[in-house]
Amino acid sequence: MEPKLLIVEDETNMLEEMQTYLQREGFQVHTCQNGREALELAQSEQPELVVLDWMLPEKSGLDVCRELRQVSNCGIIMVTARSEESDKIVGLEIGADDYLTKPFSLRELATRIRALLRRMHGSENKPQLLKRDNLTISEAKCQVYKDGQEIQLTPTEFKILYTLAARPGIVFSRLQLLKVALGDEYMGYERTMDSHIRNLRRKLEDLPSNPRYIQTVYGFGYRFGEQT
C-alpha cells in the first residue's frame, strides 16, 4: 500500500509542486493550506507522515505539531524558511522528527520522507522483539506495550528507547543517542535529547521523577535500567 502523506503548505504553487512530485514518487498525498484543516485531515485520514510548514494561517505549524503529538505518533517533518539554530531546536523539542529549511529540492524532500519512514518501520534485517520486565518493544512494528497496553511514541522517541533497551546498563551520551535518532545532520543539538527523554519518561514511567527504565548517569548521559 502506498504510504499516506499529509502536506501542509500555504503557498499554492509550492504545494502543487510537492503534491505532483510526491505522487509520481509513489506516495498517496493529501494536502491543505492552514493549520486548522491540517488537524482535521490528520484525524480523518491518519497519515503516516506529515510535512508541515512552520508559518500557516489560522494555526501555526508549531501549534499543529504540538497538538498532533498529543494524539498521534505519525512522522513529522517541519518545513520553514527559518534557519536559526534556536528555531530548529524548538521544532525538534516539541516533537518534530526532522527539519527541512527552504529552499530545498523536491528530491531532497522525498529522500527525507523515505528516510523517516524507514526509521518508523524499523530494521528489515532480523527485527527484534525486546522484553524488559513489563515492557514489550517490537522493532518490526515500532510499537511499545506496557502491561499489554500500547504506549504511543513518536518515531524519534521509539528509536531512542529501542537503542537504550537493546543494551541495558550501557551508558549512551546525548551525542550518541542524537546520532541514532536523528542522524549526523543534527550533531550540535544535543540538548534536544533532554526533551525527548522527558517525554519518554512521562509516557513510560510510573514515577517520572524517579525513573525505573531510562536513568540519568550524571556527567555522561542515559542508560536503560539493568533491573528491568
Secondary structure per residue as TSV (DSSP state, phi and psi in degrees):
chain	resnum	aa	ss	phi	psi
A	1	M	-	360.0	139.7
A	2	E	-	-65.3	133.7
A	3	P	-	-59.7	137.0
A	4	K	E	-95.7	124.7
A	5	L	E	-115.6	150.9
A	6	L	E	-119.7	121.0
A	7	I	E	-106.4	122.8
A	8	V	E	-117.8	109.2
A	9	E	-	-153.5	128.8
A	10	D	S	-86.8	-12.7
A	11	E	-	-84.0	112.6
A	12	T	H	-59.2	-48.0
A	13	N	H	-61.6	-43.8
A	14	M	H	-65.4	-40.2
A	15	L	H	-62.3	-44.2
A	16	E	H	-65.3	-39.9
A	17	E	H	-63.3	-44.1
A	18	M	H	-64.3	-43.7
A	19	Q	H	-61.2	-48.2
A	20	T	H	-61.8	-45.9
A	21	Y	H	-65.5	-46.5
A	22	L	H	-69.7	-30.9
A	23	Q	H	-66.3	-40.0
A	24	R	H	-64.8	-28.4
A	25	E	T	-81.0	-0.1
A	26	G	T	99.8	13.5
A	27	F	-	-97.7	150.6
A	28	Q	E	-90.6	120.0
A	29	V	E	-119.7	127.3
A	30	H	E	-111.6	147.8
A	31	T	E	-134.5	156.5
A	32	C	E	-159.2	172.3
A	33	Q	S	-127.4	10.1
A	34	N	S	-147.3	161.5
A	35	G	H	-67.7	-36.5
A	36	R	H	-63.0	-47.6
A	37	E	H	-66.1	-31.6
A	38	A	H	-59.2	-45.0
A	39	L	H	-66.3	-38.2
A	40	E	H	-65.3	-44.6
A	41	L	H	-68.1	-37.4
A	42	A	H	-61.5	-36.3
A	43	Q	H	-73.3	-40.7
A	44	S	H	-81.2	-35.2
A	45	E	H	-97.6	-19.9
A	46	Q	-	50.6	59.9
A	47	P	-	-67.2	152.5
A	48	E	S	-72.1	-31.0
A	49	L	E	-149.0	140.9
A	50	V	E	-118.1	126.9
A	51	V	E	-98.4	114.0
A	52	L	E	-123.7	116.8
A	53	D	E	-71.3	145.8
A	54	W	S	-70.9	-49.2
A	55	M	S	-95.5	109.4
A	56	L	-	-134.5	149.8
A	57	P	S	-73.4	155.9
A	58	E	S	74.3	-43.6
A	59	K	S	-156.0	129.2
A	60	S	-	-69.0	160.8
A	61	G	H	-61.0	-35.7
A	62	L	H	-63.5	-42.6
A	63	D	H	-65.8	-39.6
A	64	V	H	-62.4	-46.0
A	65	C	H	-59.4	-46.1
A	66	R	H	-61.0	-43.8
A	67	E	H	-71.9	-36.9
A	68	L	H	-60.8	-40.3
A	69	R	H	-66.4	-15.8
A	70	Q	H	-79.7	-20.3
A	71	V	H	-128.9	-7.7
A	72	S	-	-143.5	148.6
A	73	N	-	-110.0	24.4
A	74	C	-	-64.0	158.2
A	75	G	E	-72.2	143.3
A	76	I	E	-132.1	123.5
A	77	I	E	-111.6	115.8
A	78	M	E	-80.6	137.1
A	79	V	E	-123.1	127.8
A	80	T	E	-159.7	158.0
A	81	A	S	-84.7	-8.2
A	82	R	-	-79.6	122.6
A	83	S	-	-115.1	3.9
A	84	E	-	-66.9	144.8
A	85	E	H	-58.0	-38.9
A	86	S	H	-62.0	-35.2
A	87	D	H	-66.9	-42.3
A	88	K	H	-62.2	-41.8
A	89	I	H	-61.6	-44.4
A	90	V	H	-59.3	-47.6
A	91	G	H	-59.5	-44.3
A	92	L	H	-69.1	-35.7
A	93	E	H	-70.3	-30.5
A	94	I	T	-86.9	-1.8
A	95	G	T	127.5	-0.4
A	96	A	-	-69.0	145.9
A	97	D	S	-95.2	-19.9
A	98	D	E	-156.3	167.0
A	99	Y	E	-144.9	123.4
A	100	L	E	-123.3	124.7
A	101	T	E	-96.1	132.3
A	102	K	S	-73.3	147.1
A	103	P	S	-80.6	150.6
A	104	F	-	-140.0	160.2
A	105	S	-	-86.0	153.2
A	106	L	H	-65.2	-31.2
A	107	R	H	-63.8	-42.7
A	108	E	H	-63.6	-41.1
A	109	L	H	-58.8	-47.8
A	110	A	H	-62.1	-38.5
A	111	T	H	-64.2	-43.9
A	112	R	H	-63.0	-40.6
A	113	I	H	-62.3	-47.1
A	114	R	H	-64.4	-39.5
A	115	A	H	-63.5	-41.6
A	116	L	H	-68.9	-38.9
A	117	L	H	-62.3	-37.7
A	118	R	H	-63.7	-41.8
A	119	R	H	-62.6	-39.5
A	120	M	H	-67.7	-35.5
A	121	H	H	-89.1	-6.4
A	122	G	-	80.7	178.4
A	123	S	-	-72.4	141.1
A	124	E	S	-88.5	-9.4
A	125	N	S	-100.8	106.7
A	126	K	S	49.1	60.7
A	127	P	-	-60.1	143.3
A	128	Q	-	-107.0	155.1
A	129	L	E	-115.7	111.6
A	130	L	E	-96.6	135.9
A	131	K	E	-121.2	115.6
A	132	R	E	-125.3	97.3
A	133	D	T	56.4	-117.8
A	134	N	T	-95.3	13.7
A	135	L	E	-103.9	138.1
A	136	T	E	-121.8	124.6
A	137	I	E	-122.4	113.7
A	138	S	E	-101.6	111.5
A	139	E	T	-67.9	-38.4
A	140	A	T	-62.6	-38.5
A	141	K	T	-101.7	-5.4
A	142	C	T	52.1	48.3
A	143	Q	E	-127.5	149.0
A	144	V	E	-129.2	134.1
A	145	Y	E	-123.9	137.9
A	146	K	E	-120.9	118.0
A	147	D	T	52.8	37.3
A	148	G	T	84.6	-6.3
A	149	Q	E	-101.5	129.0
A	150	E	E	-68.6	137.2
A	151	I	E	-105.9	122.5
A	152	Q	-	-79.7	115.6
A	153	L	-	-118.3	151.2
A	154	T	-	-74.0	163.0
A	155	P	H	-56.5	-40.0
A	156	T	H	-65.8	-45.2
A	157	E	H	-60.5	-41.6
A	158	F	H	-62.6	-43.9
A	159	K	H	-62.1	-40.9
A	160	I	H	-64.1	-48.3
A	161	L	H	-60.9	-45.9
A	162	Y	H	-62.9	-41.2
A	163	T	H	-59.9	-44.6
A	164	L	H	-69.5	-46.4
A	165	A	H	-69.1	-25.9
A	166	A	T	-68.2	-20.6
A	167	R	S	-137.1	72.1
A	168	P	T	-56.0	139.0
A	169	G	T	86.7	-18.3
A	170	I	-	-82.1	131.2
A	171	V	-	-86.7	129.4
A	172	F	B	-112.8	133.4
A	173	S	-	-73.7	164.5
A	174	R	H	-59.7	-39.1
A	175	L	H	-63.8	-42.7
A	176	Q	H	-62.5	-44.4
A	177	L	H	-67.5	-38.5
A	178	L	H	-63.3	-40.7
A	179	K	H	-64.4	-41.5
A	180	V	H	-66.3	-43.0
A	181	A	H	-81.7	-36.0
A	182	L	H	-124.0	-19.1
A	183	G	-	99.0	172.3
A	184	D	G	-61.8	-25.9
A	185	E	G	-60.9	-26.7
A	186	Y	G	-101.4	17.0
A	187	M	T	-60.7	134.1
A	188	G	T	105.1	-8.4
A	189	Y	-	-109.4	36.8
A	190	E	T	-58.8	-32.1
A	191	R	T	-69.0	-16.9
A	192	T	H	-65.8	-23.1
A	193	M	H	-61.7	-33.9
A	194	D	H	-61.7	-36.7
A	195	S	H	-66.6	-42.4
A	196	H	H	-63.9	-39.9
A	197	I	H	-64.7	-42.5
A	198	R	H	-59.1	-43.3
A	199	N	H	-65.2	-40.8
A	200	L	H	-61.9	-44.9
A	201	R	H	-63.2	-40.4
A	202	R	H	-60.4	-36.1
A	203	K	H	-83.4	-31.7
A	204	L	H	-102.6	-37.2
A	205	E	-	-84.5	142.7
A	206	D	S	-68.6	-35.3
A	207	L	S	-134.2	89.3
A	208	P	T	-56.1	-29.3
A	209	S	T	-73.5	-15.8
A	210	N	S	-132.6	71.6
A	211	P	-	-65.6	139.8
A	212	R	S	-96.2	-37.0
A	213	Y	S	-90.9	-60.1
A	214	I	E	-103.2	107.2
A	215	Q	E	-107.8	144.5
A	216	T	E	-86.9	133.2
A	217	V	E	-110.7	99.7
A	218	Y	T	-58.8	131.1
A	219	G	T	87.7	-8.1
A	220	F	T	-125.7	-54.8
A	221	G	E	160.2	-129.8
A	222	Y	E	-135.6	155.1
A	223	R	E	-144.3	160.6
A	224	F	E	-91.1	130.4
A	225	G	-	-57.7	131.2
A	226	E	T	-69.7	-26.4
A	227	Q	T	-71.3	-12.3
A	228	T	-	-86.7	360.0
